[in-house]
Amino acid sequence: SWPGNVRELKNTIERVILLENEDTILASHLHFLVPYGSAELPDPSAVLRINFPEQGMPLDELEKQIILQAFETCHRNKAKTARFLSIPRHVLLYRLKKLGIE
């Protein structure tokens, strides 16, 4: 799987071909990328804690809690938080702004 969009994939392929001067791209050529599931990212099952009030909560508030916890877990690093949540960085930025986080 590829964590970005098609333009990013194209740019990465061009970069590897230019820098490595190779016709075949190997995983070792992509050392500058931080792959999903990297040891640098926290284990999601170990960090997510949501306290639901008895009367329930709106979905927007639930989303805000999840994003806030992930953001803090990733030390307020937006790129790492996006990888942790498996969403594109621009989507995270939009949601942070929409939810008034930062």
N, C-alpha and C positions, 0 to 999 in steps of 0.2 A: 504494500500500500504506500501511497505518497501523501505526506502530511500537508502539502500545499496545493496551489492551483496549477493549471497547465503552463502558464507563463513562468512560474517559479521552477517547474520541472525542466522546461526548455532552457532557462538560464543556467540551471545547475548542470545539465548535460553539456552545454557549451563550455562552461567553466572547467569541468573535468577534462574535456577533450583538449582545451587550450593549455591548461596547467600541467596535465599529466602526459600530454603528447601520446595518447593511446587510442586505439580503435575500439577497444573493449573496456567497458566501465565495470569495475569490480567494487565490492562493498568497501574495500580498503581505500578506494579513491574518494569516498564520501566521508572521510574522517572529520571534516569541518561541520558536518550536520550532527545534531543531537537527535537520535532516533526516538520514536515513540516507544514507551516501555523501558526507557533508559533507567539505569540504576540511580541517576541523578534525580529522578522524579519520585516523590513519596508514593507509597502504596495507597490507592484510593480507599480500600476497605479499612485501612487503619486510621484514617483521619476524618471521615465524614460522620458527624454527630449532629442530628437535628432533633430538637426538642419540640414536639408538636403540642400546642395548647389543646385542651379538651374541646374547645369550640371550633377547632380547625384553623386553617390559615389560607389566605389567598395564594395562588400559584406564583404570582410575582414575588411575594415575600419569601417563599420557599426557594425560588431561583436566586434571590438576593443572598440568602443565607449560604447556599451552596457556593456561589461565586466568591463571597467574602471569605469563607473558610478555605477555599482553594487558593485564593490570592494571598492570604496570610501564611498558609502552609508552604507556599512557594516563595516566601519572603518578599511579597509584593513585586515579583518579577513577572511582567505581563507575558512575555514569550513562554516562559516556563509554565505559567498558569494555563495558557492556551493549550500547550501540549498535554498538561495534566488533565484538562477537561476534554481533550480530543476535539477541540474546535479550532477553526482558523483564528489567527490573532486579531484580524479585523472584526470578527464577530464578537470576540471578547471585549475589544475596545468599545464597540457599539453598546454592548450590554452594560459595561461599567458606566458609560456616560448616561444611558437610559435610567439606570438604577441609582445614579448619584453617588457612585462609589469612587473614592480617590481623595 
